[in-house]
Structures are given as structure tokens and as C-alpha cells.
């Protein structure tokens, strides 16, 4: 199953969450920075690609810290249960549970 088939914005949202938790690959981050002018044109918006995602999802600026805190909390829960929570697993869970139409 391709998570992003027919949902191009979803890849950007997942990247945003990965960025918030400090797990976005540097090459992916650089690519998104390069693509920012395209995102600005597409969404008729100024700002960074992260700001565009937050605007489109109507997220408050505090969401970045909230996502980071939730990541840390869930890592602790996973450790207590003897499992490892992978960043991409957390990202998919967060987006699937908190973004309408994800």
C-alpha cells in the first residue's frame, strides 16, 4: 500500500512531524527547502514549508513543541513496554490520529 497515493500533501505533513521530532533526514529537509517556492505558489502562501503546513492544517505555532513532547512521552511508554518506537511509526500514528483526511 502506498501511503501517499492520491495524497501528495500527506508526504509534506509527515515530513513536518519528522522535522518536529528532529528525525527528518538532512537531504529531505534540503529538498523541501528548495521546493518551498513551489509550495508558496501552490498554497498562495509565504513562509517556510513548515509554516505552510501549519497554516494549511490550522495548527498553532505551539504544535511543534507539543509534537516533540508527545514523541518523548511515547518513547518512554514504548521503553516501559519493552519495544522500540521508530520515528516513522510515531509520525504515521500522530498524523493518522490528528490530521483530518490523512
C-alpha positions, 0 to 999 in steps of 0.5 A: 500500500502506498501511503501517499497515493492520491495524497501528495500533501500527506508526504509534506505533513509527515515530513513536518512531524519528522522535522518536529521530532528532529528525525527528518533526514538532512537531504529531505529537509534540503529538498523541501527547502528548495521546493518551498517556492513551489509550495508558496505558489501552490498554497498562495502562501509565504513562509517556510514549508513548515509554516505552510503546513501549519497554516494549511492544517490550522495548527498553532505555532505551539504544535511543534513543541507539543509534537516533540513532547508527545514523541518523548512521552511515547518513547518512554511508554514504548521503553516501559513496554519493552519495544522500540518506537521508530520515528516513522511509526510515531509520525504515521500514528500522530498524523493518522490520529490528528490530521483530518483526511490523512 
